[in-house]
Amino acid sequence: MTAEIDRQARQGRLAAYAAFGVQGLSFAALVTRIPEIQKAHHLSDGTLALVLLAVPVVAGVGSVLAGTLMPRYGSGPVLRVAQPLVLLSILAIGVAPGNPSLYAATALFGLFVGAVDASMNAQAVTAETRYGKSLLTGFHAIWSAAGILAGLWIALANRVDVGLGTGFAVPAALGLVVSLFSGHRLYPRAMESAGPSGDQLRAAAKRVPWRPIVVIGVAVTCMYIADSATSSYSAKYLKDDLHAAGAIAPLAYVAYQVCMMLSRTGADFVVRAYGAARVVAVGAVIGGLGLLAAALAPDPAVAIAGFAVAGLGLAVVVPTSFSAAGRLDPTGLGIAVARVNVFNYVGFVLGAVIAGAVASVLWIAYAVGAALTLVILGAARGFEPAPLARVGPDAPVAERPVA
């Protein structure tokens, strides 16, 4: 491998880290302020549930759309276009003058979030392939770290009564600067694949197996049912059900992401030592116990602790799922990653449906999430699939690890 390729590999990895950070920042800034959005727009619990349900549905469309664009253009250009649009859409949500504009901005947010999720994870899989070792949990640790910062900012914004527009403008501006500065350093299409012909590409897409992807996807769906209820409703749960103050309510999500970050920071080393299947199985047990504690919590402090434990365990499921998908993709173009990413939104949809249906007794949503961790436990072995051979005449080049 030449020094130039080696340099590009490192720059691409750093740029992908930046993309994960920006995505975590924007997502957390929005979901931790849901109670304030509901109050400002006088949304009933039923209407709020429909709005939150629409986000993952539209995001699934965005992910599928990204999956069709990435084989032709690469995940880097898709990410460079979609990520700034995510940031502009949360700003639009903050300044929406009425409910129709709020619904439109939220739909755009979902569409662009789906495209970013698929493309940034494809970038991370490329980095992992280039380096020849587990890296995915580290990328998601950056996502969590940025989410913590956003959650703390929203807690402060709630405490000093900062308006929605201003509250979203700060993370949006920061994210735009980072995204625009780092975007041109993302992995180009040539580094994601050696460039198989159109016929090879179509044949390779057919070789991406659905059965092991479905096994992984079911586990991801279960994780995201719990994650959806935690991300979108934990602040509301603390504020409405456990009577927490406005500045305290976002801390449930912050604690969840703090422990996710801690777990993901060291998980790559644990996965290398013990394998993804064991790590996912143990994580499922820990996550289930945390969600059960949150569901049965008598006060905000216990609920926050429960969400923290849940984050510690559930953190490993998503990054290891994308890593496993990368081994099932003979094209190296993120086709399997995009397919697994669809299950994220299936989980988010189901999580939004469940939490919305029990909005007045949200503890039920977390009890359901705890029960579903048993499904993750049963599917854990599917996170160590045998890798498929790459296609294309120069495919081995893409698998040489970077020091």
Phi, psi and chi 1 to 4 in degrees:
 res  aa     phi    psi   chi1   chi2   chi3   chi4
   1 MET       -  131.4  179.8  174.6  -70.0      -
   2 THR   -73.6  162.5   67.3      -      -      -
   3 ALA   -63.0  -33.9      -      -      -      -
   4 GLU   -66.0  -44.5  176.7   62.9   19.5      -
   5 ILE   -64.1  -40.0  -67.2  177.2      -      -
   6 ASP   -60.4  -42.5 -174.1   72.7      -      -
   7 ARG   -66.0  -42.7 -176.2 -177.5   65.5   82.8
   8 GLN   -63.4  -36.2  -74.2 -175.2  -39.9      -
   9 ALA   -63.2  -42.5      -      -      -      -
  10 ARG   -70.0  -41.2  -72.8 -179.9  170.3   80.6
  11 GLN   -63.4  -40.6  -75.7 -169.4  -15.3      -
  12 GLY   -63.1  -38.9      -      -      -      -
  13 ARG   -64.3  -44.4 -179.5 -179.4  177.2 -178.1
  14 LEU   -64.9  -39.2  -68.0  175.1      -      -
  15 ALA   -66.4  -36.4      -      -      -      -
  16 ALA   -67.3  -38.2      -      -      -      -
  17 TYR   -57.4  -44.3  -81.0  137.9      -      -
  18 ALA   -61.3  -40.9      -      -      -      -
  19 ALA   -63.4  -41.5      -      -      -      -
  20 PHE   -63.8  -39.9  -88.0   81.1      -      -
  21 GLY   -63.8  -43.8      -      -      -      -
  22 VAL   -64.7  -39.9  171.6      -      -      -
  23 GLN   -65.9  -42.5 -175.6   76.6  -26.6      -
  24 GLY   -63.2  -37.9      -      -      -      -
  25 LEU   -64.0  -48.6 -174.8   77.7      -      -
  26 SER   -68.6  -42.2   57.2      -      -      -
  27 PHE   -64.9  -46.5 -176.7   79.3      -      -
  28 ALA   -66.1  -37.9      -      -      -      -
  29 ALA   -59.1  -36.9      -      -      -      -
  30 LEU   -76.5  -52.5 -179.2   62.1      -      -
  31 VAL   -69.1  -28.9  -60.7      -      -      -
  32 THR   -76.4   -8.2   53.4      -      -      -
  33 ARG  -111.4   17.0 -138.1  161.1 -166.3 -148.9
  34 ILE   -58.4  -43.0  -75.9  173.3      -      -
  35 PRO   -58.4  -37.1  -25.4   35.4      -      -
  36 GLU   -71.6  -36.3  -74.2   67.5   37.7      -
  37 ILE   -64.1  -43.5  -65.4  173.5      -      -
  38 GLN   -59.5  -43.4 -178.5 -179.7   16.9      -
  39 LYS   -68.0  -43.9 -179.3  179.5  178.5 -179.3
  40 ALA   -64.5  -33.3      -      -      -      -
  41 HIS  -104.5    7.1  -71.1  -89.1      -      -
  42 HIS    54.2   46.3  -51.0  -70.7      -      -
  43 LEU   -85.9  134.3  -56.6  177.2      -      -
  44 SER   -72.5  166.1   66.7      -      -      -
  45 ASP   -60.0  -37.0  -75.9  -13.6      -      -
  46 GLY   -66.5  -43.4      -      -      -      -
  47 THR   -66.1  -42.3  -57.7      -      -      -
  48 LEU   -59.3  -41.9  176.8   64.8      -      -
  49 ALA   -61.9  -39.3      -      -      -      -
  50 LEU   -66.7  -40.4  -70.5  175.0      -      -
  51 VAL   -62.9  -46.4  172.0      -      -      -
  52 LEU   -67.4  -31.7  -65.0  178.2      -      -
  53 LEU   -67.4  -35.9  173.0   60.8      -      -
  54 ALA   -66.1  -31.4      -      -      -      -
  55 VAL   -59.4  -55.0  171.5      -      -      -
  56 PRO   -68.1  -28.0   22.1  -33.1      -      -
  57 VAL   -63.2  -49.6  171.3      -      -      -
  58 VAL   -68.1  -35.1  178.8      -      -      -
  59 ALA   -62.6  -36.1      -      -      -      -
  60 GLY   -60.5  -38.9      -      -      -      -
  61 VAL   -63.4  -43.0  174.8      -      -      -
  62 GLY   -62.4  -38.3      -      -      -      -
  63 SER   -66.3  -43.1 -179.3      -      -      -
  64 VAL   -64.0  -42.2  171.4      -      -      -
  65 LEU   -60.1  -43.9  179.9   60.5      -      -
  66 ALA   -61.7  -38.1      -      -      -      -
  67 GLY   -62.9  -28.8      -      -      -      -
  68 THR   -81.4  -25.9   63.9      -      -      -
  69 LEU   -86.5  -33.4  -66.1  174.1      -      -
  70 MET   -62.9  -39.7  -71.8 -170.1  -63.9      -
  71 PRO   -60.9  -29.4  -25.5   36.1      -      -
  72 ARG   -86.7  -44.4  176.2  175.4  -66.5 -176.1
  73 TYR  -107.5  -16.9  -58.4  106.2      -      -
  74 GLY    94.5  157.0      -      -      -      -
  75 SER   -74.7  -25.3   59.8      -      -      -
  76 GLY   -61.0  -53.6      -      -      -      -
  77 PRO   -60.7  -37.9  -27.1   36.1      -      -
  78 VAL   -61.1  -44.3  174.1      -      -      -
  79 LEU   -66.7  -40.3 -178.5   53.3      -      -
  80 ARG   -63.7  -31.9  -70.2 -177.3   67.3 -178.4
  81 VAL   -83.2  -44.9  170.6      -      -      -
  82 ALA   -73.7  -35.8      -      -      -      -
  83 GLN   -66.6  -45.6 -172.1  149.5   68.4      -
  84 PRO   -59.4  -31.1  -25.7   35.9      -      -
  85 LEU   -70.4  -31.4  -66.9  174.4      -      -
  86 VAL   -60.2  -46.7  168.7      -      -      -
  87 LEU   -65.6  -40.7  -63.3  160.8      -      -
  88 LEU   -67.1  -31.9  -67.0  175.2      -      -
  89 SER   -71.1  -35.0   66.9      -      -      -
  90 ILE   -70.9  -31.4   66.6  166.1      -      -
  91 LEU   -65.4  -39.3 -175.7   58.1      -      -
  92 ALA   -64.4  -36.4      -      -      -      -
  93 ILE   -62.8  -41.0  -70.1  170.9      -      -
  94 GLY   -66.6  -31.8      -      -      -      -
  95 VAL  -105.4    6.9  -60.6      -      -      -
  96 ALA   -56.9  123.7      -      -      -      -
  97 PRO   -78.0  -20.3   27.8  -34.1      -      -
  98 GLY  -151.9  177.0      -      -      -      -
  99 ASN   -66.3  -39.9  -72.6   -2.8      -      -
 100 PRO   -58.3  -43.1  -27.4   37.0      -      -
 101 SER   -69.5  -32.3   55.3      -      -      -
 102 LEU   -62.8  -45.4  172.5   68.5      -      -
 103 TYR   -63.9  -41.1  -57.2  152.3      -      -
 104 ALA   -65.5  -44.5      -      -      -      -
 105 ALA   -64.6  -37.7      -      -      -      -
 106 THR   -66.4  -39.1  -56.7      -      -      -
 107 ALA   -64.0  -41.8      -      -      -      -
 108 LEU   -64.2  -40.1  -69.5  173.9      -      -
 109 PHE   -56.3  -48.3  171.4   79.4      -      -
 110 GLY   -61.1  -43.6      -      -      -      -
 111 LEU   -60.5  -47.9 -178.1   69.3      -      -
 112 PHE   -73.8  -33.0  -59.8  134.5      -      -
 113 VAL   -61.3  -42.2  158.3      -      -      -
 114 GLY   -61.5  -42.1      -      -      -      -
 115 ALA   -65.8  -39.8      -      -      -      -
 116 VAL   -67.4  -43.7  169.5      -      -      -
 117 ASP   -57.6  -46.8  -81.0   -8.8      -      -
 118 ALA   -65.4  -45.9      -      -      -      -
 119 SER   -73.7  -37.7   54.5      -      -      -
 120 MET   -70.7  -34.7   75.7  178.0 -175.5      -
 121 ASN   -71.0  -32.2  -81.0  -67.8      -      -
 122 ALA   -64.0  -38.2      -      -      -      -
 123 GLN   -62.3  -42.1  -74.5  -80.7  -51.3      -
 124 ALA   -66.3  -38.2      -      -      -      -
 125 VAL   -64.1  -38.5  167.4      -      -      -
 126 THR   -61.2  -42.8  -63.1      -      -      -
 127 ALA   -61.5  -44.1      -      -      -      -
 128 GLU   -63.2  -40.8 -172.7  169.2   83.0      -
 129 THR   -64.4  -42.3  -59.4      -      -      -
 130 ARG   -64.5  -40.2  -72.3  -83.8  168.6  179.7
 131 TYR   -85.6  -16.1  -80.4   76.3      -      -
 132 GLY    67.5   31.3      -      -      -      -
 133 LYS  -156.9  165.0   57.9 -175.0  177.5 -178.8
 134 SER   -66.0  123.1  176.4      -      -      -
 135 LEU  -132.9  -13.1  -66.1  174.1      -      -
 136 LEU   -61.3  -39.4  -96.4  -69.1      -      -
 137 THR   -66.0  -29.2   55.4      -      -      -
 138 GLY   -65.5  -39.2      -      -      -      -
 139 PHE   -62.1  -43.2  -76.4   99.8      -      -
 140 HIS   -72.4  -22.7  -74.0  -98.7      -      -
 141 ALA   -64.9  -38.8      -      -      -      -
 142 ILE   -63.1  -40.9  -62.3  -65.2      -      -
 143 TRP   -57.0  -46.0 -170.1   95.2      -      -
 144 SER   -67.0  -40.8  -63.5      -      -      -
 145 ALA   -60.6  -43.2      -      -      -      -
 146 ALA   -66.8  -35.0      -      -      -      -
 147 GLY   -64.0  -35.2      -      -      -      -
 148 ILE   -62.8  -46.6  -67.0  165.0      -      -
 149 LEU   -59.8  -43.2  -66.8  177.0      -      -
 150 ALA   -64.9  -41.9      -      -      -      -
 151 GLY   -63.3  -39.8      -      -      -      -
 152 LEU   -66.9  -38.5  -68.9  174.1      -      -
 153 TRP   -62.6  -42.9  160.1 -114.2      -      -
 154 ILE   -67.7  -36.8  -65.5  -56.7      -      -
 155 ALA   -59.7  -43.1      -      -      -      -
 156 LEU   -66.2  -42.4  175.3   62.4      -      -
 157 ALA   -61.0  -40.1      -      -      -      -
 158 ASN   -65.4  -39.2  -71.9  -14.3      -      -
 159 ARG   -66.2  -39.1 -175.8  174.5 -177.9   84.5
 160 VAL  -100.2    9.9  -60.6      -      -      -
 161 ASP    60.9   49.2 -160.1   24.0      -      -
 162 VAL   -77.3  137.8  172.6      -      -      -
 163 GLY   -65.7  164.1      -      -      -      -
 164 LEU   -61.6  -45.3  -71.1  175.7      -      -
 165 GLY   -61.0  -48.2      -      -      -      -
 166 THR   -65.8  -40.0  -56.1      -      -      -
 167 GLY   -60.8  -36.2      -      -      -      -
 168 PHE   -86.4  -23.2  -70.8  146.4      -      -
 169 ALA   -65.2  -35.8      -      -      -      -
 170 VAL   -64.0  -56.1  171.6      -      -      -
 171 PRO   -66.0  -31.5   20.1  -31.1      -      -
 172 ALA   -64.9  -43.2      -      -      -      -
 173 ALA   -65.0  -44.1      -      -      -      -
 174 LEU   -61.8  -45.1  177.0   59.8      -      -
 175 GLY   -63.5  -39.3      -      -      -      -
 176 LEU   -63.0  -42.0  -80.1  169.5      -      -
 177 VAL   -60.7  -47.7  169.9      -      -      -
 178 VAL   -65.2  -45.0  173.7      -      -      -
 179 SER   -64.0  -45.2 -178.9      -      -      -
 180 LEU   -69.5  -31.9  -64.8  175.3      -      -
 181 PHE   -73.8  -37.8  176.2   77.3      -      -
 182 SER   -98.2  -15.1   61.6      -      -      -
 183 GLY   -58.4  -38.2      -      -      -      -
 184 HIS   -71.7   -8.3   68.6  -78.3      -      -
 185 ARG   -95.5   -0.8  -65.5 -179.6  172.4   85.1
 186 LEU   -62.0  159.4  -68.6  164.7      -      -
 187 TYR   -61.4  127.3  -71.0  112.2      -      -
 188 PRO   -74.9  166.7   28.4  -34.2      -      -
 189 ARG   -58.2  -35.8 -175.9 -175.4 -176.3  -79.9
 190 ALA   -62.2  -27.5      -      -      -      -
 191 MET   -89.6  -15.0  -67.3 -172.5   72.6      -
 192 GLU   -81.2  -28.1  -66.5 -176.9  -78.9      -
 193 SER  -156.1  155.0  167.1      -      -      -
 194 ALA   -77.0    2.0      -      -      -      -
 195 GLY    81.7   61.1      -      -      -      -
 196 PRO   -64.1  159.0   23.8  -32.9      -      -
 197 SER   -68.5  170.9   67.1      -      -      -
 198 GLY   -59.7  -42.5      -      -      -      -
 199 ASP   -64.4  -42.2  -70.9  -19.7      -      -
 200 GLN   -63.0  -39.2  -71.9  174.9  -40.5      -
 201 LEU   -65.4  -44.5 -170.3   59.7      -      -
 202 ARG   -65.4  -39.4  -75.7 -172.7  -72.3  -87.8
 203 ALA   -66.6  -39.3      -      -      -      -
 204 ALA   -65.4  -39.5      -      -      -      -
 205 ALA   -59.9  -37.2      -      -      -      -
 206 LYS   -68.6  -23.9  -66.4  178.4 -178.7  178.4
 207 ARG   -82.3  -10.5  -69.6 -179.5   56.6 -158.0
 208 VAL   -71.8  111.4  176.7      -      -      -
 209 PRO   -75.6  139.2   28.7  -33.5      -      -
 210 TRP   -83.8  -35.8  -88.4  105.7      -      -
 211 ARG   -59.3  -53.4 -176.1  173.3  179.4  178.0
 212 PRO   -66.2  -27.9   20.5  -31.0      -      -
 213 ILE   -67.4  -37.8  -73.2  176.5      -      -
 214 VAL   -65.2  -40.8  168.7      -      -      -
 215 VAL   -59.1  -48.7  172.0      -      -      -
 216 ILE   -62.7  -42.7  -63.1  166.9      -      -
 217 GLY   -63.6  -36.1      -      -      -      -
 218 VAL   -62.8  -42.8  167.1      -      -      -
 219 ALA   -63.8  -42.5      -      -      -      -
 220 VAL   -62.4  -40.8  168.6      -      -      -
 221 THR   -58.8  -46.3  -62.9      -      -      -
 222 CYS   -62.7  -40.9  -68.1      -      -      -
 223 MET   -61.9  -42.8 -176.8  -85.9  177.9      -
 224 TYR   -75.6  -21.1  -92.2  106.6      -      -
 225 ILE   -61.4  -46.7  -71.5  173.9      -      -
 226 ALA   -68.3  -41.1      -      -      -      -
 227 ASP   -66.7  -38.0 -173.7   79.9      -      -
 228 SER   -61.8  -46.5  174.7      -      -      -
 229 ALA   -64.4  -36.1      -      -      -      -
 230 THR   -72.8  -47.6  -58.9      -      -      -
 231 SER   -66.2  -47.4  -60.7      -      -      -
 232 SER   -86.6  -24.8  -59.6      -      -      -
 233 TYR  -124.1   -4.9  -78.4   91.8      -      -
 234 SER   -64.0  -39.1   60.9      -      -      -
 235 ALA   -64.4  -41.2      -      -      -      -
 236 LYS   -66.4  -40.4 -179.6  176.0  173.4   61.7
 237 TYR   -58.6  -47.6  176.1   51.4      -      -
 238 LEU   -67.0  -40.3  -98.0   68.6      -      -
 239 LYS   -74.3  -45.9 -170.2  171.5 -176.5  178.9
 240 ASP   -87.6  -43.7  -67.0   -5.8      -      -
 241 ASP   -88.1  -36.5  -66.6   18.6      -      -
 242 LEU  -108.9    5.6  -60.3  179.2      -      -
 243 HIS    59.6   41.1  -48.8  -66.0      -      -
 244 ALA   -80.7  154.4      -      -      -      -
 245 ALA   -70.6  160.7      -      -      -      -
 246 GLY   -59.7  -32.9      -      -      -      -
 247 ALA   -78.5  -18.0      -      -      -      -
 248 ILE   -89.9  -35.2  -60.6  -62.0      -      -
 249 ALA   -54.4  -42.0      -      -      -      -
 250 PRO   -67.3  -13.6  -20.0   33.3      -      -
 251 LEU   -70.9  -18.2  -62.2 -176.0      -      -
 252 ALA   -63.1  -45.8      -      -      -      -
 253 TYR   -67.4  -38.5 -176.5   80.3      -      -
 254 VAL   -60.9  -47.3  170.4      -      -      -
 255 ALA   -62.0  -40.8      -      -      -      -
 256 TYR   -58.4  -46.3  179.3   67.6      -      -
 257 GLN   -75.1  -30.9  -69.0  -63.3  -21.2      -
 258 VAL   -58.8  -48.2  164.7      -      -      -
 259 CYS   -73.0  -30.2  -73.8      -      -      -
 260 MET   -61.9  -44.8  -85.7 -157.2  159.8      -
 261 MET   -62.1  -46.4 -179.7 -170.1   67.9      -
 262 LEU   -60.5  -43.5  -66.2  174.4      -      -
 263 SER   -64.0  -45.1  178.9      -      -      -
 264 ARG   -72.9  -26.2  -72.3  168.5  171.4  171.5
 265 THR   -62.6  -39.1  -61.6      -      -      -
 266 GLY  -102.3   -6.1      -      -      -      -
 267 ALA   -67.0  -33.1      -      -      -      -
 268 ASP   -57.7  -41.0  -78.1  -39.2      -      -
 269 PHE   -66.5  -38.8  -58.6  100.9      -      -
 270 VAL   -69.2  -40.2 -179.6      -      -      -
 271 VAL   -62.0  -41.6  167.6      -      -      -
 272 ARG   -63.4  -34.1  -65.7  169.6 -157.4  164.1
 273 ALA   -81.8  -39.9      -      -      -      -
 274 TYR  -118.7   -9.7  -61.8  102.6      -      -
 275 GLY    92.4  151.0      -      -      -      -
 276 ALA   -65.5  -35.8      -      -      -      -
 277 ALA   -61.1  -46.1      -      -      -      -
 278 ARG   -66.0  -41.2  -70.0 -176.9 -178.7  178.7
 279 VAL   -64.1  -42.7  172.3      -      -      -
 280 VAL   -65.5  -40.4  169.7      -      -      -
 281 ALA   -62.6  -47.2      -      -      -      -
 282 VAL   -64.9  -41.0  172.1      -      -      -
 283 GLY   -60.9  -37.7      -      -      -      -
 284 ALA   -62.6  -42.3      -      -      -      -
 285 VAL   -64.7  -47.3  173.0      -      -      -
 286 ILE   -63.0  -44.5  -65.5  172.4      -      -
 287 GLY   -61.8  -40.7      -      -      -      -
 288 GLY   -62.5  -41.6      -      -      -      -
 289 LEU   -64.3  -40.2  -67.2  174.2      -      -
 290 GLY   -64.8  -43.7      -      -      -      -
 291 LEU   -64.8  -37.4  -71.5  168.9      -      -
 292 LEU   -64.0  -40.5 -172.6   60.2      -      -
 293 ALA   -63.5  -40.6      -      -      -      -
 294 ALA   -64.6  -39.7      -      -      -      -
 295 ALA   -65.0  -35.1      -      -      -      -
 296 LEU   -97.3    6.4  -58.7  177.0      -      -
 297 ALA   -62.5  132.8      -      -      -      -
 298 PRO   -85.3  -14.5   31.6  -34.5      -      -
 299 ASP  -153.6  169.2   54.9   53.2      -      -
 300 PRO   -59.7  -36.7  -26.7   35.4      -      -
 301 ALA   -61.9  -44.6      -      -      -      -
 302 VAL   -67.5  -39.6  174.8      -      -      -
 303 ALA   -62.6  -43.5      -      -      -      -
 304 ILE   -60.8  -42.4  -70.5  171.5      -      -
 305 ALA   -62.8  -40.8      -      -      -      -
 306 GLY   -63.4  -44.2      -      -      -      -
 307 PHE   -63.9  -34.4  -73.1  123.3      -      -
 308 ALA   -62.2  -46.9      -      -      -      -
 309 VAL   -63.9  -40.5  172.9      -      -      -
 310 ALA   -59.6  -43.1      -      -      -      -
 311 GLY   -62.7  -37.4      -      -      -      -
 312 LEU   -59.5  -41.2 -170.3   68.8      -      -
 313 GLY   -84.4  -43.8      -      -      -      -
 314 LEU   -74.6  -15.6  -63.9  177.7      -      -
 315 ALA   -56.6  -31.0      -      -      -      -
 316 VAL   -82.2  -15.8  -61.4      -      -      -
 317 VAL   -65.7  -50.0  176.4      -      -      -
 318 VAL   -68.5  -51.6  174.7      -      -      -
 319 PRO   -61.3  -37.9   16.4  -28.5      -      -
 320 THR   -69.6  -27.1   51.2      -      -      -
 321 SER   -67.5  -40.4   74.9      -      -      -
 322 PHE   -69.8  -36.0  -72.1  121.4      -      -
 323 SER   -62.4  -44.0 -178.1      -      -      -
 324 ALA   -64.1  -40.3      -      -      -      -
 325 ALA   -61.8  -38.2      -      -      -      -
 326 GLY   -59.6  -34.5      -      -      -      -
 327 ARG   -75.6  -15.4  -68.4 -166.2  -69.3  -87.6
 328 LEU   -98.4    7.4  -67.8  168.1      -      -
 329 ASP  -112.1  104.4 -169.0  -17.1      -      -
 330 PRO   -74.5   -9.5   28.9  -34.7      -      -
 331 THR   -87.9  -27.8   71.4      -      -      -
 332 GLY    70.0   16.2      -      -      -      -
 333 LEU  -110.9   13.4  -68.0  172.6      -      -
 334 GLY    83.2   14.4      -      -      -      -
 335 ILE   -64.1  -47.7  -65.9  173.2      -      -
 336 ALA   -66.9  -36.4      -      -      -      -
 337 VAL   -61.4  -44.1  170.8      -      -      -
 338 ALA   -63.4  -36.7      -      -      -      -
 339 ARG   -67.2  -45.2  -71.2  180.0 -177.9  177.2
 340 VAL   -62.9  -36.0  167.9      -      -      -
 341 ASN   -61.3  -28.9 -159.0   48.5      -      -
 342 VAL   -61.5  -36.0  171.9      -      -      -
 343 PHE   -65.6  -26.6  -72.4   92.1      -      -
 344 ASN   -55.1  -45.7  -63.2   -1.8      -      -
 345 TYR   -78.7  -28.0  -56.9  111.1      -      -
 346 VAL   -60.0  -45.2  172.6      -      -      -
 347 GLY   -64.0  -42.4      -      -      -      -
 348 PHE   -63.6  -39.3 -108.2   99.9      -      -
 349 VAL   -62.4  -50.6  167.6      -      -      -
 350 LEU   -63.4  -38.9  -66.8  175.6      -      -
 351 GLY   -63.0  -41.6      -      -      -      -
 352 ALA   -66.0  -38.9      -      -      -      -
 353 VAL   -63.3  -47.6  168.8      -      -      -
 354 ILE   -64.1  -50.4  -66.8  169.1      -      -
 355 ALA   -64.8  -38.8      -      -      -      -
 356 GLY   -66.0  -35.7      -      -      -      -
 357 ALA   -69.4  -25.9      -      -      -      -
 358 VAL  -119.0   35.7  -64.4      -      -      -
 359 ALA   -58.4  -27.4      -      -      -      -
 360 SER   -86.4  -12.5   59.4      -      -      -
 361 VAL  -138.1   68.4  -79.9      -      -      -
 362 LEU   -65.9  -17.8  -80.9  169.0      -      -
 363 TRP   -58.8  -27.0   69.0  -92.9      -      -
 364 ILE   -64.3  -38.4  -65.0  176.1      -      -
 365 ALA   -61.1  -38.5      -      -      -      -
 366 TYR   -76.2  -30.5  -57.1  118.4      -      -
 367 ALA   -66.3  -40.3      -      -      -      -
 368 VAL   -62.4  -43.5  170.1      -      -      -
 369 GLY   -59.5  -39.7      -      -      -      -
 370 ALA   -62.6  -42.4      -      -      -      -
 371 ALA   -64.7  -36.6      -      -      -      -
 372 LEU   -71.9  -15.6  -70.7  176.0      -      -
 373 THR   -64.7  -19.6   58.4      -      -      -
 374 LEU   -66.8  -32.6  -63.6  175.3      -      -
 375 VAL   -67.0  -42.0  178.1      -      -      -
 376 ILE   -59.6  -42.8  -59.4  174.7      -      -
 377 LEU   -58.0  -43.5  179.9   62.6      -      -
 378 GLY   -69.2  -26.3      -      -      -      -
 379 ALA   -94.1    1.4      -      -      -      -
 380 ALA   -58.3  -35.2      -      -      -      -
 381 ARG   -63.5  -24.3  -67.6 -178.7   63.1 -177.1
 382 GLY   -70.5   -7.4      -      -      -      -
 383 PHE   -85.3    4.9  -77.2   72.8      -      -
 384 GLU  -126.3   63.0  -70.2 -173.5   20.7      -
 385 PRO   -75.9  155.9   31.9  -35.9      -      -
 386 ALA   -71.0  132.2      -      -      -      -
 387 PRO   -68.4  144.7   25.1  -33.2      -      -
 388 LEU   -92.2  148.4  -63.6 -179.0      -      -
 389 ALA   -67.8  142.3      -      -      -      -
 390 ARG   -70.6  158.6  -59.5  -72.9 -175.5 -170.5
 391 VAL  -109.0  161.2  -61.0      -      -      -
 392 GLY   104.4  147.3      -      -      -      -
 393 PRO   -64.0  -27.7   22.9  -33.4      -      -
 394 ASP  -109.8   19.7  -59.5  -40.2      -      -
 395 ALA   -55.8  -38.5      -      -      -      -
 396 PRO   -57.5  -26.9  -25.6   35.7      -      -
 397 VAL   -59.8  -39.5  173.6      -      -      -
 398 ALA   -70.0  -11.0      -      -      -      -
 399 GLU  -104.8    0.6  -60.5 -143.8   -5.8      -
 400 ARG   -73.2  125.2  -64.8  175.9 -169.9  169.4
 401 PRO   -71.9  149.5   26.5  -33.7      -      -
 402 VAL   -90.8  138.9  177.8      -      -      -
 403 ALA   -65.8      -      -      -      -      -
